[in-house]
């Protein structure tokens, strides 16, 4: 009996350690006070809503992947919002894989589901481009619809957003190691009015 209890106790310890290790793989740590080298902008963002919080990768980490919160098109007369949120996934330069990463995000809209993460094959996110629909007058405004990032290895990653609007110019590229933070402009729910959710974004670069 004593031997059996020892085995059970050992299994509990092993399982507990396993859960502890795995839980560090998708942690989210807000690090708003990290210093940065520059801010990346695009010229085609819309102006509805207000700017949210600045969220930064933990010290020593840089964004190597991203995912989006997207409301799929309704295909009927309905109030679409399209792109609602952007998450950046940060890793340490010394890590050889993306198993351990920190997730950061600024303000996020209320609609849609999160897409799968898109990772740079190597290196970090360096610049971005937004797909934005211009004001539709009496029609249904959606503002930002999708985003692209270029990686430091030259690969371009296109998000799984929607197709309304047009791609604007690329932001400038990070002069440091890569993107390390994000801020988004999001319109809050308008009740019976026209919702647009995410309108614009800024990225921060770190050495």
C-alpha positions as CSV (number, residue, x, y, z in Angstrom):
1,X,0.0,0.0,0.0
2,X,2.8,2.3,0.9
3,X,4.5,1.6,-2.4
4,X,1.2,2.3,-4.3
5,X,0.8,5.7,-2.5
6,X,4.4,6.6,-3.4
7,X,3.7,5.9,-7.1
8,X,0.5,8.0,-7.0
9,X,2.3,10.9,-5.3
10,X,5.2,10.7,-7.8
11,X,2.6,10.8,-10.7
12,X,0.9,13.9,-9.2
13,X,4.3,15.7,-9.0
14,X,5.1,14.8,-12.6
15,X,1.7,15.9,-13.9
16,X,1.9,19.1,-12.0
17,X,5.3,19.9,-13.4
18,X,4.1,19.1,-16.9
19,X,1.1,21.5,-16.6
20,X,3.4,24.2,-15.2
21,X,5.8,24.0,-18.1
22,X,3.0,24.0,-20.7
23,X,1.3,26.9,-19.1
24,X,4.3,29.1,-19.9
25,X,3.9,28.5,-23.6
26,X,1.0,31.0,-24.1
27,X,1.3,33.5,-21.4
28,X,0.3,37.2,-21.8
29,X,2.3,39.8,-20.0
30,X,1.5,43.4,-20.3
31,X,4.7,45.4,-20.4
32,X,3.7,49.0,-21.3
33,X,6.9,50.6,-20.0
34,X,9.5,48.9,-22.3
35,X,11.6,51.5,-24.1
36,X,11.4,51.5,-27.9
37,X,13.4,52.9,-30.8
38,X,10.6,54.1,-33.2
39,X,6.9,53.9,-34.1
40,X,5.5,52.5,-37.4
41,X,2.4,54.1,-39.0
42,X,0.4,53.7,-42.1
43,X,-1.4,56.5,-43.9
44,X,-4.7,54.8,-44.8
45,X,-6.2,54.0,-41.3
46,X,-9.7,55.3,-40.5
47,X,-10.5,57.8,-37.7
48,X,-13.5,56.3,-36.0
49,X,-13.1,55.3,-32.4
50,X,-10.2,56.0,-30.1
51,X,-6.6,54.8,-29.5
52,X,-6.3,52.0,-27.0
53,X,-3.4,51.0,-24.7
54,X,0.1,50.5,-25.9
55,X,1.1,46.9,-25.2
56,X,4.8,45.7,-25.4
57,X,6.5,42.4,-25.6
58,X,8.3,41.4,-22.4
59,X,11.9,42.7,-22.2
60,X,14.2,40.8,-24.6
61,X,11.3,39.5,-26.8
62,X,10.2,40.5,-30.3
63,X,7.1,39.7,-32.4
64,X,7.6,36.8,-34.7
65,X,4.0,36.0,-35.4
66,X,0.4,37.4,-35.4
67,X,-3.2,36.4,-35.3
68,X,-6.4,38.4,-36.0
69,X,-9.9,38.6,-34.6
70,X,-12.2,38.7,-37.7
71,X,-15.9,38.8,-38.2
72,X,-16.7,36.9,-41.3
73,X,-18.9,38.6,-44.0
74,X,-22.6,38.2,-43.4
75,X,-23.5,38.1,-47.1
76,X,-26.8,39.8,-46.4
77,X,-27.9,43.4,-45.5
78,X,-26.1,43.5,-42.2
79,X,-23.6,45.6,-40.1
80,X,-20.2,44.0,-40.9
81,X,-17.1,45.0,-38.9
82,X,-14.5,42.7,-40.4
83,X,-11.1,43.2,-38.6
84,X,-11.7,43.5,-34.8
85,X,-8.3,42.8,-33.3
86,X,-4.6,42.1,-33.8
87,X,-2.4,39.9,-31.5
88,X,1.3,39.9,-31.7
89,X,3.2,36.8,-30.5
90,X,6.7,37.5,-29.1
91,X,9.7,35.2,-28.7
92,X,13.3,35.4,-27.5
93,X,15.9,35.7,-30.3
94,X,17.8,32.8,-28.7
95,X,14.9,30.4,-28.9
96,X,15.0,27.9,-31.8
97,X,11.3,27.3,-31.9
98,X,8.0,29.1,-31.3
99,X,6.8,26.7,-28.5
100,X,7.3,29.4,-25.8
101,X,5.9,32.8,-26.6
102,X,4.1,35.8,-25.0
103,X,1.0,37.2,-26.5
104,X,0.2,41.0,-26.5
105,X,-2.7,43.0,-27.8
106,X,-4.1,46.6,-27.6
107,X,-7.8,47.3,-27.7
108,X,-10.0,44.7,-29.5
109,X,-13.5,44.9,-31.0
110,X,-16.5,42.8,-29.8
111,X,-17.1,40.6,-32.8
112,X,-15.5,37.6,-34.7
113,X,-13.2,34.8,-33.9
114,X,-9.4,34.6,-33.6
115,X,-7.5,33.1,-36.5
116,X,-4.5,30.7,-36.4
117,X,-1.1,32.2,-35.7
118,X,1.1,33.1,-38.8
119,X,4.8,32.9,-38.0
120,X,7.8,34.3,-39.7
121,X,10.0,31.3,-40.9
122,X,12.9,33.1,-39.2
123,X,13.5,36.5,-37.7
124,X,10.9,39.0,-36.6
125,X,8.1,41.2,-37.9
126,X,9.6,44.4,-39.4
127,X,6.9,46.4,-41.2
128,X,3.1,46.3,-41.8
129,X,0.4,47.2,-44.3
130,X,-3.4,47.6,-43.8
131,X,-6.3,46.8,-46.0
132,X,-8.9,49.5,-45.4
133,X,-12.3,50.3,-46.8
134,X,-13.0,54.0,-47.2
135,X,-16.1,55.7,-45.8
136,X,-19.2,54.3,-47.5
137,X,-21.6,57.2,-47.0
138,X,-25.0,55.6,-46.3
139,X,-23.5,52.2,-46.8
140,X,-22.0,49.8,-44.3
141,X,-18.6,50.9,-43.1
142,X,-16.0,48.3,-42.0
143,X,-12.8,50.4,-41.8
144,X,-9.8,48.0,-41.5
145,X,-10.3,44.6,-43.0
146,X,-6.9,42.9,-43.0
147,X,-3.2,43.3,-42.3
148,X,0.2,42.2,-43.8
149,X,3.5,42.0,-42.1
150,X,7.0,41.7,-43.6
151,X,9.5,39.6,-41.8
152,X,13.2,40.3,-41.4
153,X,14.0,37.3,-43.6
154,X,12.0,38.9,-46.5
155,X,8.8,36.8,-46.2
156,X,5.5,38.6,-46.3
157,X,2.6,37.2,-44.2
158,X,-1.0,38.1,-45.1
159,X,-3.6,37.8,-42.4
160,X,-6.9,35.9,-42.8
161,X,-9.0,39.0,-42.9
162,X,-11.7,40.0,-45.4
163,X,-11.4,41.5,-48.8
164,X,-13.2,44.8,-48.7
165,X,-11.2,48.0,-49.3
166,X,-7.7,48.4,-50.7
167,X,-4.1,47.8,-49.5
168,X,-2.4,51.0,-48.5
169,X,1.3,51.8,-48.5
170,X,3.7,49.9,-46.3
171,X,4.9,51.5,-43.1
172,X,8.6,52.2,-42.8
173,X,10.6,49.2,-41.6
174,X,12.1,48.8,-38.1
175,X,15.7,49.9,-37.9
176,X,16.2,47.8,-34.8
177,X,15.8,44.1,-34.3
178,X,12.0,44.1,-35.0
179,X,8.5,45.0,-33.8
180,X,8.0,44.8,-30.1
181,X,4.7,46.5,-29.4
182,X,1.3,47.5,-30.7
183,X,-1.5,50.1,-30.3
184,X,-4.8,49.9,-32.1
185,X,-7.7,52.4,-32.8
186,X,-11.0,50.7,-32.2
187,X,-14.6,52.1,-32.3
188,X,-16.8,50.9,-29.5
189,X,-20.2,49.3,-30.2
190,X,-22.6,51.9,-31.7
191,X,-25.9,50.3,-30.7
192,X,-28.3,50.8,-33.5
193,X,-25.6,52.7,-35.5
194,X,-23.0,51.5,-37.9
195,X,-20.1,49.5,-36.3
196,X,-16.6,49.4,-37.7
197,X,-14.5,48.0,-34.8
198,X,-10.7,48.2,-35.7
199,X,-9.8,51.3,-37.7
200,X,-6.0,51.8,-37.5
201,X,-2.8,50.4,-35.9
202,X,0.7,51.5,-34.8
203,X,3.6,49.2,-34.2
204,X,6.7,49.8,-32.0
205,X,10.3,48.8,-32.8
206,X,13.0,47.8,-30.3
207,X,16.7,47.4,-30.6
